[in-house]
Amino acid sequence: MNPSAAIRKVFQGVATRQQMYRMFDRHAQRPGRWDGDASSLYAGEWFEIAEAEHGYMFEILPPLWIRGSMFAMREFLTATVTSVFFSLRIDGDIRHFHGYCDLSERSMAEHMRLAIIERESRPIRSMSRQERLEHIWSSTADNYRGYAGDRWPQSNRGHRTVVLYHGKEGTFLKLLDELTDDEISAKLPVHLRHLPPLHRRLSGTTVVTTGRDARPNSRTIGPAGFPSSAPLELPATADRKIAPSTGVSSHEQRFLFT
């Protein structure tokens, strides 16, 4: 598996502690939870947290390892997947993130670090269609989301579903991946409904990543979402050492990538 292919943002905004704990297991209701290896469900998921939550998680247990701006939790979610926490300087601000990394892929944590920086280094807030769906899933209460069961066609069983409300029709279940743009808008909180689609500008290639017709207008896009022939260019501030005069807390200075 190429780890970058599965890296995905699953929540828009900074998660509270309660939201963080809910998103630690976004797939708790899946059928056959204790059967098989669920690593592929979790590996690659990431979202933003506050400094307080980052520090809190660091103090719970001694980290498995610390590498510059990252530390990994000692307790594993699956056989090879564990939480990795990041402190990153993006566009001059120190921000904190949680991600699930499959440590059997030695470079996955670094791939995720680069992907987060690339995704968040944008002057305008935006969301792709998939990010909108993942935010809906992350923010929907367990009673209003689930998985297609025996009443669904064989090809749909096990796929994620959410409850929709349509006036006189009342409530009904629909596959998450088949929501229309209007249904997505209705399920999102008001402050996210009108965000523009995500436009990726990658070495001359613009990719519109929203709607069912999302596609690049030129050149091949590699597994990480980057042009296969173009190296990733980080923002100038991404790996810059922060001087003591910046006012960054001592806790942040312990984890900043230098």
N, C-alpha and C positions, 0 to 999 in steps of 0.2 A: 504494500500500500504506500502510495505517496502521501505523506502526512498533510501536505499543503492542500491536497484536493478536498479534504474533509473539513478544513478550518472554516468556521462560520460564526457570525455574531448572532446571539439568540435573545438579546434584550436591548432595547433602545433607552439610553439614559443611564443614570447611576443607580444601581440596585440598593435598596435598604437592606438591613441585616435580615429581616424576615423574608424579603424577596430572594436574597442570596441563598438562604437555606432551602427555600422551595426549589430553586433552580439547581441546587446540587443534585437533585434527582428528578429531572423533568420527565422521566420515563417509568416512574414507579408503578403505574397502572398497566403496563404492557402485559399482554398475554404471556403466560409461561415465564414469568419473571425470573424464576430460579433455574430455568432450563437454558443450557448453552452459554456461549460467551457473548456478553452484551457490549464488548469494547467498542465496536463500530458505532453504536448508538451515541456514546458519550464523547469519544475522542474527537477533538477539534472544536467543541463548543466553547465559546468564551463570552464574557460580559464584563461591564465596568462596575467597580465597587468603590466605596469611599476609603479614605486613608484610615479611618477608625477600624473598618472591617478588615483591611489589609493587616494592620498591626495586631488586631485581635486574633486572626487566624495564625499569625506567626508565633504568638505566645502559647497557643493551645498545646502544641507538641514540638519537640525539637525537629527541625526540618530534616527531610531525607538528604537534601543537598541545597547549597546556596551557590548560585552562579551569577555574579554581577547583579543585575536588576531582577533576578528571578530566584524563587525558592520553591521547592516541591514538598508536599505533605508526605509524611511517613506512612500514613494509612492509605491503602489502595482501594479504589471503588470496585474495580474488577482485577483480574489477575495481573494486568499490565498497565492499567489506566489509573492515574492519580491526579490530584489538583496541583496546578502550578500557579503561583501568584507572581504578578509583574508590577514593578514600579517603573514607569516610563516617562521621559520628558518628551512631550509632543507639542510642537508649536509654542514652546516656552513655558508650558504648564506641566506640573508633575501629576500624573494620573495613575490609577491603580486598576488592575484587571485580574480576573480569575479565568483560568482555562483548564480543560481536561486534556492531558497529553498521554499518549501511549508511549511509555518509556522503552518499549521494545524497539521503537524507532528512535535511534540515538539523537537525531537532529530535529525531532518534532517540536521541542520546546523553543528552539531557536527559530524554526519556521513560523511558529505562532507569534513570537515576539515581532518578527519582521512584518507579518501579516497585519497585526494589530496597529503597528505604526503606520503602515501604508493605508489601512482603512480609515484611521482616525485623523490623518493629516490632510484634512479637507476644509476649505474655507466656508462651505455651505453644508448645513445638515441635510442629509438625504437618506433614503432607505430603498433597498431593492425589494422586489416582490417577495423573495424568499425571506429576507429579514423581517418584513411585515408579518408573514405567516408565523415565523418563529416567535416574534414578540407576542402575537395573539396566543400562541400555545403557552408561552411562559407565563402570561398574565391571566390566563383563564383558570378559574377554580376547578378543582377535580370533579365536582358534580356536573360541570358543563363541558367536559372534554373526556375523550376516551379512545377506544380502538374498535374498528369494525369487527363484528363477531359473526356468528353463524348465519344471521339473517341477510348478510351481504353476499354478493357474488364472490366466488372463490378468489378471484384476482384482487379483490379489495380487502380481504380479511387481514387484520393486523395493521391496516393503515390508520393513521390518526383521524379522529372525527371531532367536531365541535357542534354545540347546540346553537341553532339560529332561530330567530323569531321573525315571522313574516305576517304581521297583522292578523287577518281573518284565518290564515292558514295555521296560526299558532306556532308552536315550537317543533323543530325537527332536526335530525342529525344530518350533517353533510361532511364529506371528506375534506380535511383541511386543505389539501393540495388542489382541490377543485373549486375553492371559493372564487367568486367573481370579484372584480375590482370594487364594485359597489358593496358587496358583502364584507370584503376586507376593510373598507373604509368604516363601515358601521361597527365593526368589532374593535377597531382601534380607538384608543382614547382621543379626545378632541384635538389635543395639541400635536398629535402625530398624523392626523388624517390628511393634511394638505402638504406634507413634506414632498419635495420634488423627487423624481426617480434618481437612483444612484447612477452617476456617469463616471466611468473610470477612464482617465486619460493616461494611456500607457504607451510612451514612445511613439506618439502620433496616432494611436488607435483609441477611438472613443467607443466604449461599450455601455449600452443602456441596459441596466440590469433590473428591469421591472416589467410587469406585464408578460403575457404569453409569447410575445414576439421578440423578447430580449435577445439581442445577438450583436456580435461585433460587426463594425462596418468595414473592417479590413484586417488582414494579418491573422495568423493563428494564435489563439490564446492558450497558454499552457495550463497544467493542472492547478497551479496556485492562483490562477486568474491573471497571470502576467504573460506577456508575449514570450513565446518559447525561445526567441532569439535575443531577447533584451534582458540585461541584468537589472535587478531591482536597485533603484536609487533611493536611499533613505534621505529624509529631511536633514538639513545641515545641523539641526539641534538634537537629533535623535540620540547620538552617543557623546554629546559634549559634556565634559566634566563641569559640575556646578560649583561655583565658588562659594565659600562660606558666607559671603555678604548677600546671597540671594534670599536668605530667610528660610531656607528649606530646613525642616526639622531634622534632628539627629537620627530619628528612626528612618526617614526617607533617605538620608545620606548613606545609611548602611546598605541600601539596596539599589541605589541608582547605578545604572550601567555606565562604567567609565572606561 
